[in-house]
Amino acid sequence: MRAWQVVRHGSPSEALELRDVEPATPGPGQLLVRARASVLNYNEVDGCHGRYLTINPPLPYTLGMECVGEVIAAGPGQEAWLGRQVTTSGFGAFGSHADMVLASAAMTFDIPPGLADVEAAAFFYPFHLAHLGLFERGRLAAGETVLVHAAAGGVGSAAVQLALAAGAEVIATVGSEEKAEFVRKLGAQHVINYRTTDFADRTLEITQGRGVDACFDGVGGETMLQSLRCLARGGRHLMIGFASGIEAEEVPMVTGRMMCFGNFDLIGVILAYTPPEIVGQIAGASNMPVPRFNPPTTDIAQGVQDHLLSLLAAGKIRPLVGDEIPFEQLPEALEAMEARQTTGRYVLLR
């Protein structure tokens, strides 16, 4: 089968080769999916450069997180998935940019009714991550104000839609006027071009100095530090990604004094559904550079999916496909993403 593999570190065009590899055999908790589409994520750019420490398997490895397709083989106890059309994630959060994908059963859902493959591919990851951040971790309520960074991206645009559906007021940041118009069409009440306006000053102006109740941050780095200026007392800063560059996240930035005087919460968010019976086994034994790994469990997953499907059926949210990319053009598409030239979700077709 064809697979886009990281064979060396560098830009996507330098790092990636399209290779012929053997498909894997699914083991416990695993499925084999014949993929029809997969999705690009910014952390794949970091993976090409060798700076994404969370997902850093030995070279060569197949890039990509989510995909859509048909389950053609299943590990022990997972036979009920056979033949179903699903959206899923590669096992270990990599491997989806291939013709066949070894997937995690815990991260697998039936394709939502009425969605084409490209829409289903754009639906799962951004809406589940945004939902976990805003509601399960961030406790966002109607009438509150939320600052959403990178609001024209896949996850950011999902967060804008979910926050609006919950009755929150949205302040969104983007990096161009084209992206600003894209986010205004989603319904965001306030849109800030951070390249021309100090977003922290403008946010405080909008909130009359009070600050926001929550900040949805997939950027990190200096953006995170400036965002803390915007938090109200009891505000929640939701850290969901590191698009500013992984290296910046390895430097301690927030002190106890800052938290004491700010009276805000720093909240981590990750999408990595895990069966509850094994969470305790892996919490302190992760090979990632973190002191403890506390993923959301699969019993949370179905509740999130049910709520999202109800919002989808009511027309309150919709997956946003930025572009459909031929399979052979993955390196070029990732370089466009690295240059901040993308909006919505870029879907890689088979």
N, C-alpha and C positions, 0 to 999 in steps of 0.2 A: 504494500500500500504506500501511497505518497504521504510524506510527513515533512513539515517545516521544522528543521532542527537547528538549535543554537550549537554551532560547532567551534566557535571562537568568540571572544568578546570584542565588541566594537559597535559601530552604528548598525541598525538593522540590516542594511545592505551588505555590510561586512561580516556580520555574525551569522546570518541565516543561510542555510542551504536546503533545497528541496531534495529529499532523499527517498529512496525506496527501502522500507523497513518492514519487518514482520509484525503483524498485530499481536497484542498480548492476550493471554488467556486469563479470564476473570477469576479471581479468588474470592474469599469471604468478603462480603460487603461491596463487591465490585460487579459492574456490568460492562459489556462490550457494546458500543453504540456505533452503528453505521451513520456517520455524520453527513448532513446535508448543508449545514451552515455552522459557522463558529463566529465568535465575536472578539474584536480587538479591545485590549485594556492597556492603560498607560503603564502598568507595572511590567508589561512585556517589553517596553522600551528599556526600562531599567534592567530587565533580565538579559537583554542583548548586550548591554554595557557591563554586565557582571556586578551590578551594584544593588541588586534586590535580594537582601539577605533572607527574607522570609521564605521565598521560593528559589532555591539555589541548588538544584540537583547537579551531579557531576555531568560534565560535557561528554558526548553530545546528548541533548535531550530535546524532546518535542515541545514547542512553545504552545501557549494558549490555555485559557481557563474554561469558558463555557462553550457548549455546542447544542445543536438540535438534531435529532435523528431518530432512528429506530433501534430498539434493543434487539440484538441478534444473538447474544449469549449472556449467561448469568452465572454468578458464583453460587455456592451452596446456600440454599434458603432464599434466594432472590428470584426463583423461577417465575413468579407471578408477573415480573416485568417483561418477560419475553414477548416480542411482537408489538409492544406499545410504542407510541410516538411520544417522545419525551424531550424536555429541556433539562440539561444536566451540566455538571462540572467534571473536568478531568480529575482522576484520582490523584490526590496530592496537589491539586490546583495547577496542574500543567498537563499538556498532551492533547489539547483539543484541535490544534491546527493540523489535522490529519484526516485521512479517509475513514479510519476507524479509531474510536477513542475508548480507552479504558477509563470508565467513569465510576464515581462514588454513588452507591445506591442511596446514601443518606442525603445527597444533594440532587436527587432526581425527582422531577415532577412531570405529570402528564402535560402535554401542550395545552394551554388554555383554549377553550372553545372559541372558534371564529377567528383565530389568529393564523396568518400565513407563517411559513418558516422564519422569514426574516424578522417579522414582528415578535414571534415567540423567542427568537434568539436575543432580541433587544429587551425582552421583558424581565427575565428571571433575575439576573444578578443585580442590576441597578435598583429595581423596586424592592427586592428583599433586603439589600444592604441599607437603602434609605429608610425603609420601614423599621428595621432593627434599630437604626440610629435615632430616628426622630421619636419613636414611640416606646419600644421595649427598653431602650437605654436612656433616651432623652426626655421622656414623659411630656412631650409637647401637647398642649391643650388649646382648645379654641380660644381665640382672643389674645394669644401670646404672639410675640414677634420673633421671627427667626432670620438670621443672616445665613445665606447659602452661598458658599464660594464655588467657583468653577461651575456656575449654574447652567451653562450651555452644554456641558458634557453629559455623558450618559447617566451617571449617578446623580450629578447635580440637578439635571432636569427632572429626574424622578423625584428627588427631594422637594423641588418646587411644587410639583403637582400634588404630592401627598400632603404637604403642609397646607396648601390652599384647600384641599379636600377636607382637611381637619378644622378649617376655620381660622387658621393662623394668618398673620400678616407677614409677607415675604419681602425681605431686602436681598437682592441678588447681585453678585459681582460677576463681571465678564471682562474679556480682554479686547473686545472690538465692538464697533457700532453694529456690525452685522450680527454678532452674537447677542448684543443687547436687544435688537429687534426680535430675534428668535425667542428670547426669554420673556419679553413683554407679551408676545402672543400666547404664552403659556398662562398669563394672568398675574405675573408678579407685580405687586403694587409699586415697588421701587427697584430700579436697576442702575447699578453703578459701574462705569467703565474704570477699572482700577488703573489703567494706563494713563488716564487723564485726570483722575480725581482721587484724592486720598480717601480710601473707602472707610477708614475708621472715623475720620472727621465727619464725613457725610452721614455715616450711620448714626453717630451721636446727634447730629443736627436733625435727622429724621425723627429720632426718638426723644427729642427735646432734652438731651443729656442723660436720660435714664439708662439707655443701653438696651440690648436685646435679651430675651429670655433664653435663647439658644443660638449656637453657631454651628452650622454643619460644614465641617472643614475637611476637604480631601486634598488640601494643598500642603499644609504644614509649614515648617521653617519660619521665616520672618512673617509670613501671613498669619501664622498661629499667634505669634507674639503680639502683632498689631491687633488681632481680633480680641485678645484679652482686654484691651482698652474699651471694647464695645459691649462687654457683658454687664448686665444689671446684677444687682445683689441676688444671689441664688441662681445666676445664669449657668447654663450648661454648655461647655465647649465639647463638641462631639468630634473626636479625631477618627476619621474613617479612611485616610490615605495620605500619601506623601508625594504628590506630584511635583513638589518643589525640588525634589532630589533627596534620595535616601541618606546621603552623607550628612545632610543638615539635621536629620533626626537623631543622629548618634551623639550630638553635643547637648549636654543638659542645658535646658533653656528656662525652665520654670522652677522657681525656688519656693520654699515653704513660706517665706515672707510675702511673696506675691499672692499666694493663695489665701493667706491669713487676712491680708488687708483687702483683697478683692472679693472675698466671700463668694467665690465661684467654684464650680465643679469641673474637673477635667475628666472626660469620660471616653474610654476606648471602645471602639466598635469593630467587630470582625464578622464576616459571613463565612462560617465553616461548620455547617451543621454536622453534629456528631452524635451517635447513639449514646444515651445517658449512661449506659452500663460501662462504657470505656472512658468517659471523661476523666474520672479519677485516676485512671491508669496513665493517661498521657499528660495530665496537667503539669506535673513537675518534671516530665521526662522528654520534653520537646527538644528537637535538635535545632530549633530556632534560637536566635540570640536574645531571648527574653527570660525573665525569672520564672514566669508561670504562664501557661496557656489555658485560658478558660473559654472555650468555644460555646456558642449557643447549641442547645440540644435539639434533636429531631422532633421532640414533642412541641417545641416552640415553632418549628418550621411549618407544620400544617396549619396552625392558627394564623400565621402570617400569610400563607398562601390563600387561605379561605377569605381573609379580609381583602387581599389584593384582588381576588377574582370578583368579589362583590363590587368593589370600586370600578373595576374594568367593565363589568356588565352595566353599571349605572352611567358609564361614560365620563367618570370623573378623573380617570387616568388613562393614558395610552402610551405604548412603547414608541419611542422616537428613533427611527432609522435615519442616520445621517447620510449613509451611502452604502451601496452594495458593491463589493470588491471581488473581482475574479480571483480565484485561488492562487494563481501564479503571481499576483501583485501584492502579496503581503508585505514584503520589505518596504516598498514605496509607501504603502498606506500607513505603516508604523512611523515612517519618517515624517509624514504629514502630521501625524498625531504629536510627535515630538516637537514639531515646529508650531504647535498650538493652532493648527489650521482646520480642526475638525469640530463638528457639533453633533450632538446625538450619538447614536451607536453606529460604528462601522462594522458591517457584517460581511464575513468572508464566505463566498459561495463555493459549492463543489460543482 
